[in-house]
Each structure stands twice: as C-alpha cells, then as structure tokens.
Amino acid sequence: MAEIVYLNGKLVPAAGAKISVADHGLLYGYGLFQTARAYRGRLFLLERHLERLYAAAEVIGLRQKLAGLDLEKACLDTLQANKLQEARVRLTVTNGESPALPWVDASGPPNVIVTALPYTPFTPEKYAQGFKVGIASLRRLGQSVVSSMKSINYLLNVIARMETAAQGLDETVLLNDEGYIAEGGGSNIFFVREGGLVTPSVGSGIIPGVTREVVMDLADGLGLKVTEGTVGIGVFRKCREAFMTNALIEVMPVVSVRDESGRDIVIGDGKPGEITLKLAAAYRKKVEKEILNPNI
C-alpha cells in the first residue's frame, strides 16, 4: 500500500505531496513539529502533544495561522488512511511560502503536513540491556527560548546523534553552554538518587517532552520526589539509575555513558534499576488503560 500523507487539508499519496521551494520552513527552519505514538491504531497523548505545539506556535508567531485548523483530525485521518496499528505520527507546521524574508512578509497560510509510518518498538531484550549513551561535543543554549520547543531546525540534535551512532552507541547526551546536562538527542533524561528523581530543568535548555511530564506525574503517584534543576555531569558516577523518555521509547534504562575522554562509566550495577522498572511498568499500565483497554 502506498504511503498517504496529509497536506494542507487533503490526504494525498506521499509521492505526489509537494511544497514550494519558497516555504519558510525549508529556507529558514521556521516551523514546529510533534511526534506521537500509535498503539493498536489509536494515538496516545495526542492532546498533550497538540497543546505543546500550540504553546510554541504562540511564541514564534504561528498560533493565529493555525486557528480554525483541526490538527487532531488531521493526525487521526492520516493514521487511519495508512491502516497502521503501531505507528509514529509526525505533525509538522511551517510559516508557509513567500519570496520575501519572514521578518519582512508574514507569508500566506501555513503548510501543515502529517505523516504516519510503521513503528517497531524495541524488543524486551533491549529494554533489559538498556541504552549505552555518549556525550555530544555540541552544546545547547540553556537560556534560548528556541531550545524549549520542537523546532524543525533540528540540526544540533541530528549532528549529536550522528556522533554517538558512529561510536556504536544508542543515544547521545547534550550538555548546555554552561556544561550542565540538558537532554538526549531525541529524549529527556532522569537520574535516580536517594530514592527520588533528578532531571534537568527547562532552564537547562531542554525540550520539556510530553512523556517527561507523564513520567513525573507517575513518579509522584509512586511517592517519588522529583527535583528539577541544574544537573552536573558528575551525576553519572553518583546516581543509582538513569533512564531516558520520549513518546516512542517510553521509559528506557540507561546503563552506561561514554564521557568526553572516551571512558565508559557504568551506572549503578550496569543493569536497569528497580525504580526505572517501576516507572516503565506504570507507563505501560497507563497506555493499557487509556489506549488498549479504555474501559478499565
């Protein structure tokens, strides 16, 4: 079956979907995106993803352009059109096209694109092994408002992940301009210390992910204190456990980190920890309740 995409109000074959070479997203990275995961043909936490996108759109001047557009229906229709059960659905919005510079001309309507692709989750064996991560050479800007949103100008994260992928590692960890931990290349990161969780704050230069927010709520329900703040790189040696979160990987244990000198630091005993496993189970239970068995 040919892939179907949503483009500006229509479902069309991906091979025929086109946008202008004058699109401000293409030329200037002027746009936003969100990625949600579908389980058994149903999108999880889509409303929260849309809330995050609208909040960022307000900041960069796109919110009014999205008024009246049913982005939720666009995502659901695209998923259904592709007849997918397990999928990753990406919503992208740009400022639209104009031959003028974006600060000179606001351009016309936005370009709205939704894609739905099959998603194969990591195996139980991979979750039992956990991620091995590295430290990126590039830095995020802690005080930049752009660092807190999912802009389509994603080159920093792409390069950072390319670095660690070349080393045979699973993910990367980005530091900010002050040398504190920010986030993963496509995920947020948590550390377990003294029975509670520590995670970098929004001011550290992170994208505050929807899954991050859910995990913090779940931790509170389990009686775990969550502390947000500046987190130094020394936490990798001091923490008992670490894990990463995003909509696709859910809660993934981190078992080691390769530091900037090339040395591998084992976290805890090198295996997924008790609290990480509890949170992973709680997240799956939430999925089961809200998506797989909504009547429970």
N, C-alpha and C positions, 0 to 999 in steps of 0.2 A: 504493500500500500504506500502511495506517495505521501510524503510529509505535507501536512496542511498547516499554514500559519495564519494568524490574524494580522491584518494590516489595515489600519485606519477604517475600521467598521466592516471589513469583509474577510471572509475565510477564503484563502486562495492557496493553490499549490506553491510550496516553497520555491520551486524552480522558477516560478513566474513573479515572485514578490520582489519589488524594486522600490528603492527610494532615490531621491535626487542626489546628484553629486554636490549640490549646494546645501545639503542638510547640515544644520549647525552641530548636530551630534557627531557626524563624520568629521567635520572640519575642525571643531573646537572642543569636542568631548562634552558638549552642552546637553546633558541628558542624565537620566537616572534609570536604575533597574532594580528589580527584586526577583528572587528565585524562591519558589515554593515547591514542596514535595507532595506528590500524589500517592496515596495508598489505596489500592483496590478501586481506582477510578475516582477517588474523592480527594480534594485538596485540603491539606492540613494547615490551619492557622492563616488562611488567606487574608482574612480581615485585618489581622495584625500587620501582615506584610504591606497591605494597601495603606494602612494608617501611617507606617513609616515612610512610604513613598510620598504620600500627600504632605507630610510634615517637611520632608526635604524639598519638595516642589515649591512649597511656600517660601522657603529660604532663598531659592535660586530664581524665583520669578516665574515658575511654570504652573503654579496652582490654578490660576484663573483659566489657563488654557485647557485644563483637564476638567473644568466644571461641565457637568452635563454628560460626561462620558461614563458609561457603565463598564469600568475596568474589571470588576468582578465577573460580570457576564462574559467579557472577552476571554478571560482566563479559562472559565468553565467550558465555554463553547469550543475553545481550541483543544482542550484536553479531550472532550467528547468526540470532536471531529477526527482525532487521530486514533480513537478507540484504544487508548492506553489505560492500563491498570496501575502499573508502577512507573512513575514518570517524574521528570524535573520540568517544571513550567517556569519560563522566564518572561517577565513583563518588562519591556523597555519603552521609555518615552523620551523623545528628544524635542528640542525647541522648534523643529520644523525647518523648512528651507527658505533661504533668502540669499541673493547675491551680495547683500550688504553685510557688514560686520555685525555681530549680535548686540554690541553696545550702541550701534547706530540705528539698527532697524530690528524691531521685535519679531519679525517674520510673521508667517501666517499660522495656520493650525499646527498643532504638534504632530509628529509622527508617532504612532502607537503600534508597537509590534509585540506579539505574543507567540512564543514557540513552545512546543511540548515534545520532549524527547524521552525515549525509554530510559529508565534508570535501574541499574542493577546494584542493590545495596552491597556493602562489604559483607563478607562471609562471617559467620560466628567465630571462625578460627582467627580472622583478622582482628576482631574485637578482643579476643583472648590474648592475642600477641601485643596489641596496642601500636600506636604510632611511634616511629622514631623521627625526630624533627631536628632541624638545624636553625642557626641564627643567620638571618639575612644581612648582607653587607649594606643594604639601603635602609634609610630611616624614614619614619613617618613624622609629620609635623603635629606635635601634640596640641597646639593651640589653633590649628586651622579648622574652620567650620566644615570645609570640604572633607576633611578626614573622618567626619562623623556620619557621612552619608554614602550611599551606594551610587557613586557617580560612574558613568560609563567611561570616564577617564581612569582606567583601572591598571595602567601600565606599571606602576610601582609594585603592585601585588603580583602581576604576571612575571616580572623580572625576578622578584624574590622567590617565587615558586620554581622558576626555571633553574635558579642557582641550586636549590636543595634537591630538586629532581635529578640534576646532573650528578649528585653525590649518592643517589640511590635511596634518598630519604623520603618520607611520606608527606611531610608538610614543612612549612617554614615558620619562624617566629620573627616578627618585625619589632625592632626597638624604635622608640621615638627619638627626636633630636636631642633630648637630654639624657639618653642612654637607658631609659626605663622601658620595660616590656609594654608593648602596645597590644598586638593581636597576632593571629596566624595569617597566612596568606589569603585564606578564604574562610576564616573561623575566628571565634573568640576563645580565650584560654582561661582556665581556672586552676588554682592550686589548693591543695588540702593541707592545712596547717593547724595543729592542735584541735582537731575535730570540727573546724569551720572552713569556710571557703574564702579565698582571697582572689580578686580579679582586678585587672586594670580598669580604672575609671574612664568615663567618656573624655575627660580632660587629658588622658594619656594619648589620645589620638586614635581611638578605636571607632569602628562602626558598631554601635550597640545592637547586635543582632536580635531578631525575634526569638530564636532558640535560646540565646543567652538569657533573655528576660524570663522565658518559661522555666529554665533550669533554676534561676534564682528564686522563683516562686515555689518550685518543687522543694528546693533546699529549705526554705522557710517552713514548709509543711512538714519536713522531716526533723525540724528542730535544729537545723544547722545555721549558724550565724554566717552571713555573707558580708565581707568587707570589701568595698571598692576604694581604690586609691592608687598611688604610685607604687609600682612593684619592681624592685631591682632584680637584676639578672642572677644575683646570688640565691634567689628563691629556689632555683632548680636543685641546688645542693641541700637546701634546708627543708623543702616540702616533703610530705609523706606520699603524696599522689599528685597527679596533674591530669587534666583532660581538656579536650577541645570540643567546641559545639558549633554546629550550623544546621540548617534545615535538612541537608542531605545526609550527613554522617551522624546526626543526632548527638549522642554523647560518646566520644571516642577517647579511650585512655591514651595517655602519653607516657611512654616507659623510659625514654632517654632523649637527651638533647646533645647535639654536637656543637660545642661552643666555637667562638670565633678563631680560636687557635687550632681547631681541628680535633679536639679531645672529646670523647663521648662521655657524658655524665649520666649515670644510671639514676633514675628517680625511684626512691623507695627501694623495694627489692626487685625492681625490674619487671614487675607484673602489675596488671590492673588492680587497683586497691579497692577496699571494701566500700568506701563512701562513693567512689566513682561508679561502682557496680550498682549500688542502691539507687543513685540518681538515673543511671541508664535504664534500670528496671522501672522506675517511676515515670520516666518519659514515655517508655513503650506502653505503660499502662494508660497514660493519658491518650496516646494515639488509639489504643484499643477502644477506649471509652467514647472518644469524640468522633472517630472516623470508622473504625472497623465494626464496633458494636455500639452505635449511638444511643440505643435504648437502655443500656445498662445503667 
